[in-house]
Amino acid sequence: VAGEGRTVLFVSHNMAAVNYLCSSGILLNNGLVSAMGAVESVVSQYLNSYAGGRGASRLEDRTDRTGNGLIRLTEIALLDAQGTEVQEIRAGAPAVFAIRYKATSSEAQNRVMFTLRVEEALGQYLFSLSTHFTGESFDSIPTEGTVVCRVPSMPLVAGRYRVYVSAYVADTRADAIEGAMEFDVTEADVFNTGRFPTKSKHGAFFVEHSWHLKRDYLGKEYTS
């Protein structure tokens, strides 16, 4: 359509799609134009505006949050298997996300759900980690505390990723922050072959698997 001389307005938080489809961009902040120009420059400014920084990130002063405020997310950190705060994690290694929160009223201490959404640097959605999926929603929580999410094996290949974090009370969003933090995944020999999957050639994920030959449906024996 754009090639036919028409102007198309595309609105999205998916920066990969914006980069691919658009040649120029406009960045809005609270309804006001904060940047306008070449799409690469505007996308860069958008990403920088949401960057929580690598490693532990304080969230108390973030104003770009949404929700009714019954819970306030105050900090998020990435930990290794030993409980040490880190900025990067090896592909395939255990990882822990720790989220500190404050409940602003007694109403906020019941039926609480926490969710993390891991995205690529340009905002492409990769996967979610949620108490809703695991059935671990909390019927009651202390007024202030830390909730942790353990990932037995980080399934991402080497690269930089960012995290969206949210909390819900009684199925209503209480607090949510885009780009709450960033972290790096480093290369690791996950298959013990000396060969490393890369994002540009093989995608963002690695999947444990093996190959072997077996009898086919005619009963013929294959040999390896």
N, C-alpha and C positions, 0 to 999 in steps of 0.2 A: 504494500500500500504506500509506504514512504517513497518507494522508487517511482511511483506515479505522480510525484509532485505534491502529495498531501502531507500535512503535518499530523503526526500521531502522538498523543500524550500517553506515556506509559508510567504508571505509578507503582513502585515496588520497593520492598526492603531487601530484595535479592539482588545484590550488587553484580553478581556474575551475569544475570539476565540483563540488567541495565547496561553493563559494559558491552554485551553482545549486540543488543538491539538498538542502542542509542548512539548518536554522535555528539550530542550536547546534553547538558543536564542542568537542573535547578534544584537546589537544596533548600528546603523549608524548615524553619525552626520556630515553633509556636505560631505558625501561620504567616511568618515573615520570611522573605527571601534572604538567606544568609550566604549563598554562593550561586554563581551562574557562570557557565562556560563549557569548555571541553569536558566530555563525560569522564575521562580519566582523572582530571583534576578534581571534579566535584565528588566523584566516588571516593577518592583519597581523603577529602575533607570529611565526608560522611563517616568513613571508617575511623578516622582519628577522633571524631567527636564521641564515638561510642567505646573507644579503646579503654579497657579497665587496667591495662598493664599486665605484664607477665607475672606469674606467681600470685602471692597473696594480694588481695585488692580490698581496700576499705570502701564500703558502699554507703555509709551513713550520710555523706554529703552529696550523693548523686541526686540530681533534681529531675533527671530524665527517666523517672519511674512511673509505673501505672498501677492501679489497684485502689481498694478502699482504705488501705492504711491500717487494717486491724493487726497485721504483722508487718514489721519492718526488718528487711534483710540488712545486716550491718557489715558483714565481711564474708569473703569466700577465699578459699585457699586450696591448692593442690598439694597433696602429701604423697610420699613414697610409701613402700610397704613397712618401713620402720617408723613412720609417723613424722618424718622430717619434711618441713615445707620446702618445695622445690618449684622451679620454673619450667622444668622439662622432665619428661618421662620416656623411658625406652619403649619402643614398640614391643608389645607382648608382655610388658611388665605390669605387676599389680599397681593400681592407683587408687587414691582416696580423694574425694572432694568433700571438704568440710565447710559448712555454711552456718554462720552465726546469725541469730535472729533475736528480736525483741517483740513480745506481744504487747499491744497497746491497751488491751482491756481483757477482762475475764472471758468475754465472748470469743476472743481470738484463740483461746486455748483448747478448743474442741474441734474435732473433725478436720484436722490440718493435713494438707498434702503438699509435698515439695517436689519440684521438677527441675531438672537440668536439661538444656538442649545444647548439644555440641554442633558447631557450625564450622565451615571453612572460613578463612579470613574474609572472603567476599560475601559471606552471609548465606552460602548454600547449606541448607539443613541436612545434617548427616544422621543423627540419631538422638533419641531422648532417653533419659534415665528418670524414672518417676516412682514414687511410693504407690501411685495408683496401679501401675503395672504389677508390682510385686506384692500388692495387698498389705503393705505396711503403713497405710495411712494412720495417723496418730489420733486416737480418740481424745487424748488430753496431753498437754505439754506444759513444761514449766514456763514461767513468765519470760525467762531469758535462758538461752542455751545454745548448743551446737548440735546440728544434725549432720551425720556423715553418710556418704554414699560410697560403697566399695565396688571397684571394678576389678575382678580377678585377673583380667588380661586386657591391656589396652589394645583395641583392635585396629588402630590407625597406623598408617605408614608415616614416614618422616615428613614433617611439615609443621606449620603454625595453625592453631585452631583457637576459636573463641567460644565463650560459654554464655548462654542466656539462662538466668535463674529466676524462678518464680515460686510463690507460696499461695496456696488457696485455703480458705476457711469455708467449710460447708458448701463446697463446689463453686465458690465465688472468689475471683482473684483478689488477693489481699495486697500483694506486692510483686512486681516483675521488673527486671532490669536487663536491657539488651547490652551485649558486650560487657558483661560483669567482670570478666577476666579473660586473659589469653594465656595459652601455654604451648610449648613446643613438644613434639614427639621426635625422638632421635632414632637413627637407624639401629637395627638389631638383627642378628642372624637368627630370625624366628624359625627357620626351617633347618638350621644346622647344616647348610650347604655352602655358605659363603656367598649366596646370592640374595640380593635385597630388593624387594618390590618397591617401586617408586610411584609417587602420586601421578606424575605426568604420563607414565606408560601403563600403569596397572590399576589406577583408581585410588581412592582414599583409604580403603580397607584391605586388610589381609585376612584370609580365612584359612584356618588349619585344615589340611587335607592330605590325602595320600593316594597313590595310584598303584594298581597291580593288575595282572592278567588272570582271568579265571576261565572256566569252561563256558563256551557259548551255548546258545539254546539248542544246538544240534549235538551237544555232548563232546565236541572236539576240544582237545586239550591244547591251550596256548602255553608257550614257554617264554619266560623272560630272559 
